[in-house]
């Protein structure tokens, strides 16, 4: 995959997906802007962003002192230093809380009504009508997508991110993205390749990481 520069990565972008918006939100930081809101058309919601916006996803069951949570916090510290914005699953636990605790007002959590009682107290909260549009936005919309270890929800985001990322070969005008996946997922993906369930070429342009530094050194700088 050719190197992507910040001018290509961080252009203004818009993406619509099926779903209903119950609570929109908007954030502007030094080098980023993010808005998730209802669409002019019924049963659609709209993602819009410009600049360094990073979708960080992963388990909500991990303790905050877990290595994966600590690495997610380090990554978020870097994004904040760059004047960026992070978005995530919006819960008050695990990877989601580790990220929002650091980003605070520059974080946007996406939840659906059944998660309202477990939402983080940090940052802005978007509420969609169901889990599906939440997964779609988190896994496909941002210029940079990061997936730490997790359970079935994180696995669904991983599969959706891989599919969307590879669909760019059919839709060349689809804005460029970088997808980073924890080395936690490598064994699973290799097993799927061995079974014939996952084409090898689908994973060849993903970026595998073990630490936040592995991601930081590859994200195009906005400064």
Order of alpha helices (4+ residues) and beta strands (2+ residues): alpha-beta-beta-beta-beta-beta-beta-alpha-beta-alpha-beta-beta-alpha-beta-alpha-beta-alpha-beta-alpha
